[in-house]
Every structure is written in C-alpha cells, then in structure tokens.
Amino acid sequence: MKLPKYIKLLIAVLISAFLLFLIYRKIDFDLLIHTLQTANREFFLIYFSLFVPQLLIAAYRWKYILKRINNYKVSYYHTFQMVTGSYTANLIVPAKMGEIVRVFWVDRHTSRYRPILVILFEKLWDILAVYLILYISLFFIFKASIKYSTLSSWLSLANFAAILLLAVVLMYWQRKGYILKNKFLERLSSLILFFINHKKNMPQIALWSVTLWIIQILQFYFMFRVFEISLPLMMVFSGSSLAILAGAIIISIGGVGPRDAALIWFYSGFVTKEILVSVGIISIFRIIVPALIGLPFFLILSFQKRSWKKTSGYN
C-alpha cells in the first residue's frame, strides 16, 4: 500500500525528532554552548567557501548528464537553477530526495528518457561515489578500532552480496532472453542495461561524482577544525561518508538525526560528544545555504508556465 505524502513527511519528522532526542538528552549544554562560542571563524569561512565549487560542479555534472545521456540541450545557467532549486526542495522531501522536483523542470517531450530515470541515475551515482570514498578511506583506518574493522567487514560482505546479485540477474537475464517476469529483477536489469548503454560516459560521470563528494566531505574536515579538532584525513573521510549515507538513506528531514547519530557512533572515543553535536549543528548549513541560494530559482521554475506533452521517451 502506497503511503500518502503527508504520512511520509510525518514519519521523517518523527524519526529526526526521536534521534535528536536520544542524542541531546545526555548533552552538557553549558559545555555545548561554550564550544559553539569559541568556534574558529577562519576555518568556518573556509567551510563556507567550499559551497561554491560544490554547487558549480553539481550543476556541471547535471548539464553533462542531460546533454550526453538524455540528449537534452540546456544552458549551464539553467542547470544551475535546477540543481540549487532542488536543494530547496530537500528541506521538505524525506531522505534528501528533493532532486525529484526536477521531473517538472525538464521538458519531457524533448527528453530521450523519462526525467525520473535520469534523476535516479544521478542519485545512484551520488550513493556510489560516497560509498566508494567510505570503503577506500576505511581501509586505511580499520585497525584503529574494533568497530571500524567490524564496519569494514560488513561493507566487504555487502560488496560480495551485490556482485553475487548482479551475477544472478545477468545470468537470469541472458537465459530468459532479456524477458524478466520478476518485477524487482526487471527493474534492476533495466538499470543495469541503462549503465551498459552509456558505458562510454560512465568514467566522466564517475570522476565528477567523486570530485563533488570529496569537496563535500572536506567540509566536514574544516567543521572539525572549526572546533580545534585535527583528525587524520582518512578518518574524517570515512566517518563523514558514513554520516552522509545515513542521512541520505534513512528517512529523515534533510538528513538531520541519522547523520548526527552516525557521527557520534563513529567518532565516539576520539572526540567528545559536545563537539560532535556542535559539528552536527553547523553541518545543517550544508542543507540551509544551498537551499537559500536555490530558493528564488525554485520559485521561478515551479511557477513558470509550461505546456507539458506526454513523454515520448524511453523507460
């Protein structure tokens, strides 16, 4: 049964609120306030400055995907409008799926594929890029703590399961002559086929995706420096990647709650809880700043008049 949108939004709010309650109930608020008051302003400005390359690269990647894969010619300025405008939607759409609003901003009649398929393709690359950064960086620090080695083992097991599933789908697909009756396998094979059909563009998209997320994870490095905490770069990369994945995959509002819980779990024993909560607080700017930049574009794109025609694109 499909849940109404307001029910999904309510569930997301409750999950975020519950996790924040668990996090804040044992916090020393006097120490937390002191930590925030003594923040290093220079590193805070560096953290803020990283929003510039983040938004510029995100817009360029979206333009590349639209042009090379969707055969949809659009100006860089318009893709910048769509990207930043969708960040505004992230404030109210659970699991940071605000990008879905781009469905209404891409002319379906002139698109090669349905816009929703291209958007999910981009979203999948986000998850793959962050996961890759997490897995590689965790390899360098898995001996630092038993929980890191346990996490590394679980991720390796997940990799094996994913490869096995992919092999099963390809074998089943080949045996049945590309005719799949199982709905899950059919959707999975469609996505695999989509990747195969555009394999020549995959290295470029992968490069832009990894670069984009390295910049965003570097924001966490400077967030720690704001509170005079200097951690090994690989530890920052792995913990921040885990926090980003938690905020994106677990239903919540703007990742708030799951992201903070992941940060506290990963860095407990190395950084005080008050500092981790402080990092979580200023990390909200990662959601708010792009959303504010995109607000005028969100309004312009949402209320401009378009006469939509039924899509002639492929599935």
C-alpha positions in Angstrom: 0.0 0.0 0.0 1.4 3.4 -1.0 1.6 5.9 1.9 0.3 9.4 1.3 3.0 12.1 1.1 1.9 13.8 4.3 2.3 10.5 6.2 5.8 10.0 4.7 6.7 13.6 5.8 5.3 12.9 9.3 7.4 9.7 9.6 10.5 11.6 8.5 9.9 14.3 11.1 9.3 11.8 13.9 12.5 9.8 13.0 14.6 13.0 13.0 13.0 14.2 16.3 13.4 10.8 18.0 17.1 10.5 17.1 17.8 14.1 18.1 16.1 13.4 21.5 18.3 10.4 22.1 21.4 12.5 21.2 20.6 15.6 23.2 19.3 14.1 26.4 22.8 13.4 27.8 24.5 16.5 26.5 26.2 19.0 28.8 24.5 22.2 27.4 26.9 24.6 29.1 29.8 22.9 27.5 28.0 22.7 24.2 27.3 26.5 24.2 30.9 27.2 25.2 32.1 25.0 22.3 30.0 26.9 19.8 31.0 30.3 21.2 34.7 29.5 20.9 34.5 28.3 17.2 37.3 29.3 14.9 35.9 31.8 12.5 38.7 31.4 9.9 38.0 27.7 9.4 34.3 28.4 9.4 34.8 30.8 6.4 36.8 28.1 4.6 34.0 25.6 5.3 31.5 28.1 3.8 33.7 28.8 0.8 33.5 25.1 -0.3 29.8 25.6 -1.1 31.0 27.5 -4.2 32.8 24.6 -6.0 30.2 22.2 -4.7 27.3 24.0 -6.5 29.3 24.7 -9.6 30.4 21.1 -10.1 27.0 19.7 -9.2 25.5 22.0 -11.9 28.1 21.0 -14.5 27.6 17.3 -13.8 23.8 17.6 -14.3 24.4 19.5 -17.5 26.7 16.7 -18.7 24.2 14.0 -17.8 21.3 15.9 -19.6 23.4 16.5 -22.7 25.3 13.3 -23.2 22.8 10.8 -21.9 19.4 12.5 -22.2 20.1 14.3 -25.4 18.7 17.4 -23.7 20.4 20.6 -24.6 20.3 23.2 -21.8 22.4 26.1 -20.7 24.7 25.9 -17.7 22.8 28.7 -16.0 19.5 26.7 -16.3 21.1 23.5 -14.9 22.5 25.7 -12.0 18.9 26.8 -11.4 17.6 23.2 -11.4 20.3 21.9 -9.1 20.1 24.7 -6.5 16.3 24.8 -6.7 16.2 21.1 -5.9 18.3 21.7 -2.8 15.5 23.9 -1.6 13.1 21.0 -2.0 15.5 18.9 0.1 14.2 20.8 3.2 10.8 19.2 2.9 11.3 16.0 1.0 12.4 13.0 3.1 15.7 11.2 2.6 17.2 14.1 0.6 15.2 13.3 -2.5 14.5 16.9 -3.4 16.1 16.2 -6.8 12.8 14.6 -7.8 11.3 18.0 -8.4 13.5 18.3 -11.4 11.0 16.0 -13.1 8.8 19.0 -13.5 11.6 21.2 -14.8 12.8 19.0 -17.6 10.8 19.1 -20.8 9.6 15.5 -21.2 8.7 15.9 -24.8 12.3 16.7 -25.9 14.0 14.3 -23.5 15.4 11.0 -24.7 14.5 9.3 -21.4 11.9 9.9 -18.8 13.3 12.6 -16.4 12.7 10.4 -13.4 15.0 7.8 -14.7 17.8 10.3 -15.3 17.4 11.8 -11.9 17.5 8.4 -10.2 20.6 7.6 -12.3 22.3 10.7 -10.9 21.2 9.9 -7.4 22.6 6.4 -7.7 26.0 7.9 -8.7 25.9 10.0 -5.6 25.4 6.9 -3.4 28.1 5.0 -5.3 30.6 7.9 -5.0 30.1 8.3 -1.3 30.2 4.6 -0.7 33.5 4.3 -2.7 35.1 7.1 -0.6 33.9 5.4 2.6 35.2 2.0 1.6 38.6 3.1 0.4 39.2 5.5 3.4 38.0 2.9 5.9 40.7 0.5 4.5 43.4 2.9 5.9 42.0 3.1 9.4 40.2 -0.2 10.0 42.9 -1.2 12.6 42.3 1.9 14.7 39.2 0.4 16.4 37.3 -2.8 16.5 34.2 -1.1 15.4 36.0 0.2 12.3 37.2 -3.3 11.5 33.7 -4.6 12.0 32.2 -2.0 9.7 34.9 -2.8 7.1 33.9 -6.5 7.3 30.2 -5.7 6.9 30.9 -3.5 3.9 33.1 -6.2 2.3 30.3 -8.7 2.8 27.8 -6.2 1.2 30.1 -5.8 -1.8 30.2 -9.6 -2.2 26.4 -9.9 -2.0 26.0 -7.0 -4.5 28.3 -8.7 -7.0 26.6 -12.1 -6.5 23.2 -10.5 -7.1 24.4 -8.8 -10.2 25.8 -12.1 -11.5 22.4 -13.8 -10.8 20.5 -11.1 -12.6 22.8 -11.2 -15.7 22.6 -15.0 -15.8 18.8 -15.0 -15.4 18.6 -12.2 -17.9 20.7 -14.0 -20.5 18.9 -17.3 -20.0 15.4 -15.8 -20.4 16.3 -13.7 -23.5 16.0 -10.4 -21.6 12.4 -11.2 -20.6 12.0 -11.0 -16.9 8.8 -11.7 -15.0 10.0 -10.8 -11.5 9.4 -7.1 -11.0 12.4 -6.5 -8.9 14.8 -8.3 -11.3 13.1 -6.4 -14.2 13.8 -3.0 -12.6 17.3 -4.0 -11.6 18.1 -5.3 -15.1 16.7 -2.1 -16.7 19.1 0.0 -14.6 22.0 -2.3 -15.5 21.1 -2.0 -19.2 20.9 1.8 -18.8 24.5 1.7 -17.5 25.6 -0.6 -20.3 24.1 1.6 -23.0 26.0 4.6 -21.7 29.2 2.9 -20.5 31.4 5.4 -22.6 30.1 8.2 -20.4 30.5 6.4 -17.1 34.2 7.4 -16.4 33.4 11.1 -16.8 30.3 10.9 -14.6 32.2 8.9 -12.0 35.0 11.4 -12.0 32.7 14.4 -11.5 30.6 12.5 -8.8 33.7 11.5 -6.7 35.1 15.0 -7.1 31.8 16.6 -6.0 31.6 14.4 -2.9 35.3 14.8 -1.9 34.6 18.5 -1.8 31.5 18.0 0.4 33.4 15.6 2.7 36.2 18.2 3.0 33.5 20.4 4.5 33.4 18.1 7.5 37.2 18.2 7.8 37.0 22.0 8.2 34.0 21.7 10.5 36.2 19.7 12.9 38.9 22.3 12.5 36.3 25.0 13.5 36.3 23.4 17.0 40.1 22.9 17.0 39.9 19.2 16.3 42.6 17.8 13.9 41.8 14.2 12.9 43.6 12.1 10.3 42.1 12.9 6.9 41.1 9.3 6.2 39.2 9.1 9.5 37.3 12.3 8.5 36.6 10.9 5.1 35.3 7.6 6.3 33.2 8.9 9.2 31.8 11.8 7.2 30.9 9.4 4.3 29.1 7.2 6.7 27.2 10.1 8.1 26.2 11.3 4.6 25.0 7.9 3.7 23.0 7.6 6.9 21.4 11.0 6.2 20.6 10.1 2.6 19.3 6.5 3.0 17.4 6.7 6.3 14.1 8.6 6.1 14.5 11.9 7.8 14.3 15.7 7.2 17.4 16.9 5.4 19.4 14.0 6.9 19.1 15.6 10.4 19.1 12.8 13.1 20.6 9.9 11.2 23.6 11.9 10.2 24.2 13.2 13.7 23.8 9.7 15.2 26.3 8.2 12.7 28.9 10.9 13.5 28.6 10.3 17.3 28.8 6.5 16.8 31.8 6.6 14.5 33.9 9.2 16.4 33.0 8.3 20.0 36.2 7.6 21.9 38.1 10.1 19.8 36.0 13.2 20.0 33.7 14.5 22.8 30.0 14.2 22.3 29.6 18.0 22.7 32.0 18.7 19.8 30.3 16.1 17.6 26.9 17.7 18.3 28.5 21.1 17.5 29.7 19.6 14.2 26.2 18.3 13.6 24.7 21.7 14.3 26.9 23.6 11.9 26.6 20.9 9.3 23.0 21.9 8.9 24.4 24.8 6.9 25.2 22.2 4.2 21.4 22.0 3.7 20.4 25.5 4.5 22.9 27.5 2.4 22.3 25.7 -0.9 18.6 25.8 -0.2 18.6 29.6 0.4 20.6 30.1 -2.8 18.2 27.9 -4.7 15.0 29.4 -3.2 14.5 32.1 -5.9 15.2 29.5 -8.7 12.8 27.0 -7.0 10.0 29.6 -7.1 10.8 30.7 -10.7 10.9 27.2 -12.1 7.9 26.0 -10.1 5.6 28.8 -11.2 6.7 29.4 -14.7 4.1 28.3 -17.3 4.8 25.2 -19.4 2.5 23.2 -21.6 3.6 19.6 -20.9 3.1 16.9 -23.5 3.0 13.2 -22.9 6.5 11.8 -22.9 7.8 10.1 -26.0 11.0 9.0 -24.2 12.1 5.5 -23.3 11.7 3.7 -20.0 
